[in-house]
Amino acid sequence: MMHYILFLASQLPSREQGHSRRQPVEDDELSHASSDESDEETDFEEDASIGIDDSSQYQSEFLLPSRPWLELSEALFQLSMMFWTHQDPAGDMSSSAIIYYTAVMGIQRRSMSYYPAHNSTGGLAALMWVGRALLLEYALPLYSYTTLAYHWPSRDQYHSQPERLEAIRQRYLVRGCYTPFGELIELKAFAKSIVRQEGMPGNLSWAPDGRSFVVGNDKEVKLSDFCKTYHKAIALVEEQVEEMMLGLEPNFNVDVVRDDLNCRKAGWSFLQKPENKLSDAREMLINKLLTSQFRGKPFATASHWCPDTCLAYLNLGLDLNKSAFAALQISGGLPGRGSE
């Protein structure tokens, strides 16, 4: 299979670029692909009996590559599936190329020592995610694979796509199956058991003066930077509030404003309580908008609101909400609760 892929790669510069649509296989060189024997050939033969789908019936913006690139990409995908569907007759998964690659992943390049358990689960999870994506394409491909020795039908050719997916999952993706993916599940579970026993190592160390700490890969963080962040957040909120007030400076004390939480009357507002002396606040704000400008543009012209200015003002209000919430979260002590 590798010789065939290298042959296809060597032919790319000299081959004529064709259409992106799939064409029947006529090259004699494709006979090299059929010489490789693997466990998944049984699946290929079963798929071939279902039929070959014409990919042109799909109405999609996705365009298949030209003929030389199509042959190479399908051959590479077949090789990848040979790795992921490998099953040793004796159940020895160390013969799998993926498991061998996983073992190499666990060795640190500089020190030639093994990675700690808590540093290995992330790489295993990423590799398992790639395996799931490839096996999903293998089980239910959108287009048929027609350049291979064993044609793979598209997903529409299966009588029941869930049954097809479940068959592939039970054979290659569940824990306990003698496949590379099953071995990866066991390795990840073993690493997690070690992490539970040993606990997560500390990754933060304070400086002797207590004014900074080192976290992660020797990254120094100073407490003064936190103070600057908080001051910048407060300054941003003050700047946005001043801009939204449009120069208006109310002279009433909000501490004396009273509300009636027991009132269930539709449309009622605390502005209507006589003791608050805010009954004319809404009209005052509307008049202020009609006679003001926002970022050099008026809110209204000839008694008609300007949509662009009003939308920009409302967007600033959304930004103010985000800035105020961020300032509450990074304040000293426990973070403020969003509901309050």
VOMIBA-53535 format. One record per residue (C-alpha): residue in one letter; x, y, z. Coordinates in steps of 0.05 Angstrom, whole numbers, padded with zeros to 5 digits, always signed. Example, Ala and Ser with C-alpha at 12.3 -4.5 7.8 and 13.67 -1.06 7.14 Angstrom:
2
A+00246-00090+00156
S+00273-00021+00143
//
This chain:
340
M+00000+00000+00000
M+00056+00048+00016
H+00089+00035-00051
Y+00024+00051-00086
I+00016+00116-00047
L+00087+00137-00063
F+00074+00121-00136
L+00012+00165-00136
A+00050+00221-00102
S+00106+00217-00153
Q+00056+00223-00210
L+00023+00286-00186
P+00068+00338-00220
S+00065+00304-00288
R-00008+00284-00290
E-00060+00325-00327
Q-00111+00359-00282
G-00180+00330-00292
H-00250+00345-00269
S-00269+00342-00196
R-00322+00290-00210
R-00305+00218-00197
Q-00289+00173-00256
P-00286+00096-00261
V-00220+00065-00245
E-00181+00042-00306
D-00108+00048-00287
D-00071-00018-00282
E-00029+00013-00226
L-00089+00008-00180
S-00077-00067-00177
H-00022-00051-00126
A-00075-00031-00075
S-00110-00098-00079
S-00046-00136-00062
D-00047-00111+00011
E-00086-00157+00057
S-00119-00130+00120
D-00175-00146+00167
E-00220-00092+00139
E-00222-00123+00069
T-00282-00164+00093
D-00318-00099+00106
F-00298-00073+00036
E-00326-00135+00003
E-00391-00130+00042
D-00397-00058+00022
A-00385-00074-00051
S-00446-00118-00053
I-00490-00059-00034
G-00473-00019-00095
I-00436+00043-00117
D-00468+00111-00110
D-00461+00167-00162
S-00436+00226-00122
S-00462+00275-00173
Q-00532+00269-00144
Y-00511+00308-00082
Q-00526+00382-00085
S-00469+00410-00046
E-00417+00465-00051
F-00362+00416-00033
L-00320+00399-00094
L-00280+00335-00099
P-00207+00343-00120
S-00183+00327-00190
R-00168+00255-00210
P-00094+00250-00187
W-00108+00283-00120
L-00172+00243-00112
E-00135+00177-00121
L-00081+00198-00072
S-00130+00223-00019
E-00172+00160-00022
A-00111+00116-00018
L-00086+00154+00043
F-00154+00147+00075
Q-00153+00072+00062
L-00084+00067+00093
S-00109+00106+00154
M-00167+00058+00162
M-00119-00001+00157
F-00084+00028+00218
W-00149+00042+00257
T-00182-00025+00240
H-00121-00067+00253
Q-00136-00130+00293
D-00080-00177+00312
P-00100-00252+00310
A-00067-00262+00378
G-00096-00198+00407
D-00027-00166+00415
M-00040-00093+00402
S+00034-00075+00406
S+00037-00094+00333
S-00009-00035+00316
A+00024+00025+00284
I-00022+00072+00323
I-00005+00040+00390
Y+00069+00044+00372
Y+00060+00117+00356
T+00024+00126+00423
A+00083+00096+00459
V+00130+00145+00425
M+00083+00202+00445
G+00094+00184+00518
I+00169+00198+00515
Q+00197+00267+00527
R+00244+00288+00471
R+00297+00324+00512
S+00302+00282+00575
M+00282+00215+00542
S+00238+00201+00602
Y+00164+00185+00605
Y+00112+00240+00610
P+00074+00241+00676
A+00004+00211+00674
H-00031+00279+00680
N+00006+00303+00617
S-00011+00243+00574
T-00087+00241+00576
G-00093+00304+00533
G-00054+00274+00475
L-00092+00208+00480
A-00159+00245+00479
A-00138+00284+00417
L-00117+00221+00381
M-00182+00187+00400
W-00221+00246+00372
V-00185+00238+00305
G-00199+00164+00305
R-00274+00175+00317
A-00277+00224+00259
L-00242+00177+00212
L-00284+00117+00232
L-00347+00158+00223
E-00326+00174+00152
Y-00309+00101+00142
A-00377+00078+00167
L-00421+00130+00132
P-00383+00167+00077
L-00419+00224+00043
Y-00391+00205-00025
S-00373+00137-00052
Y-00300+00118-00058
T-00292+00092-00130
T-00217+00095-00142
L-00201+00040-00092
A-00195-00033-00109
Y-00256-00045-00065
H-00307+00009-00077
W-00337+00039-00015
P-00410+00059-00023
S-00439+00124+00003
R-00484+00128+00064
D-00547+00130+00022
Q-00535+00060-00003
Y-00545+00029+00066
H-00615+00006+00084
S-00605+00030+00155
Q-00550+00080+00171
P-00558+00073+00247
E-00548-00002+00241
R-00486+00008+00199
L-00458+00059+00249
E-00474+00013+00308
A-00439-00046+00274
I-00375-00005+00264
R-00379+00022+00334
Q-00387-00046+00367
R-00329-00075+00326
Y-00278-00018+00331
L-00298+00036+00381
V-00321+00004+00446
R-00279-00012+00506
G-00255-00084+00506
C-00250-00092+00431
Y-00183-00114+00405
T-00170-00053+00362
P-00125+00007+00369
F-00183+00049+00393
G-00200-00001+00448
E-00127+00000+00470
L-00128+00076+00472
I-00188+00074+00517
E-00152+00028+00565
L-00089+00071+00564
K-00129+00134+00580
A-00167+00099+00636
F-00101+00074+00665
A-00071+00144+00663
K-00133+00173+00698
S-00128+00120+00753
I-00057+00142+00766
V-00078+00215+00769
R-00132+00198+00819
Q-00083+00162+00863
E-00026+00212+00860
G-00067+00275+00852
M-00052+00334+00806
P+00017+00364+00816
G+00023+00436+00837
N+00038+00484+00780
L+00042+00549+00819
S+00098+00575+00863
W+00101+00641+00899
A+00162+00687+00899
P+00195+00699+00967
D+00170+00771+00969
G+00098+00749+00957
R+00089+00800+00901
S+00090+00751+00842
F+00083+00677+00826
V+00105+00630+00772
V+00053+00587+00737
G+00056+00536+00681
N+00118+00537+00638
D+00158+00588+00679
K+00109+00644+00666
E+00116+00699+00718
V+00053+00737+00739
K+00058+00799+00782
L+00003+00820+00829
S+00011+00892+00805
D-00014+00868+00737
F-00079+00845+00770
C-00086+00913+00803
K-00076+00947+00736
T-00128+00902+00704
Y-00179+00919+00757
H-00166+00994+00752
K-00172+00991+00676
A-00238+00954+00682
I-00266+01007+00729
A-00241+01063+00685
L-00274+01032+00624
V-00341+01027+00660
E-00336+01100+00682
E-00318+01122+00611
Q-00377+01084+00581
V-00426+01110+00633
E-00404+01182+00620
E-00412+01173+00545
M-00482+01143+00553
M-00505+01198+00600
L-00495+01248+00543
G-00471+01302+00592
L-00532+01294+00637
E-00516+01298+00712
P-00577+01279+00754
N-00579+01311+00822
F-00624+01262+00859
N-00601+01211+00910
V-00613+01139+00889
D-00610+01117+00962
V-00678+01148+00976
V-00712+01118+00916
R-00766+01069+00938
D-00798+01012+00899
D-00860+00970+00913
L-00843+00897+00899
N-00914+00876+00917
C-00946+00916+00861
R-00970+00870+00805
K-01001+00923+00761
A-00980+00917+00688
G-00936+00975+00665
W-00925+01002+00735
S-00856+01030+00751
F-00823+01060+00812
L-00819+01124+00771
Q-00893+01133+00784
K-00886+01136+00860
P-00898+01208+00880
E-00846+01207+00936
N-00791+01189+00887
K-00805+01253+00847
L-00785+01219+00782
S-00851+01222+00744
D-00822+01268+00691
A-00756+01230+00685
R-00777+01193+00621
E-00798+01257+00585
M-00734+01291+00607
L-00691+01235+00579
I-00729+01234+00513
N-00721+01309+00505
K-00647+01302+00521
L-00640+01250+00466
L-00677+01293+00415
T-00630+01351+00427
S-00564+01312+00435
Q-00513+01279+00391
F-00478+01213+00399
R-00408+01207+00370
G-00419+01267+00325
K-00487+01244+00298
P-00556+01269+00321
F-00607+01221+00351
A-00664+01253+00312
T-00674+01300+00253
A-00740+01335+00241
S-00774+01295+00296
H-00752+01228+00265
W-00704+01181+00299
C-00639+01164+00264
P-00634+01087+00265
D-00558+01084+00258
T-00546+01131+00317
C-00598+01096+00361
L-00569+01026+00345
A-00499+01050+00361
Y-00524+01078+00428
L-00559+01012+00445
N-00497+00973+00427
L-00457+01016+00475
G-00507+00997+00528
L-00493+00924+00516
D-00419+00937+00520
L-00430+00973+00586
N-00466+00913+00614
K-00408+00868+00596
S-00356+00916+00623
A-00393+00925+00689
F-00401+00850+00698
A-00327+00839+00683
A-00309+00892+00734
L-00351+00856+00787
Q-00319+00789+00771
I-00247+00812+00778
S-00258+00854+00841
G-00224+00835+00906
G-00252+00777+00947
L-00305+00730+00920
P-00332+00747+00850
G-00400+00780+00846
R-00459+00736+00828
G-00491+00753+00761
S-00561+00750+00789
E-00546+00807+00836
//
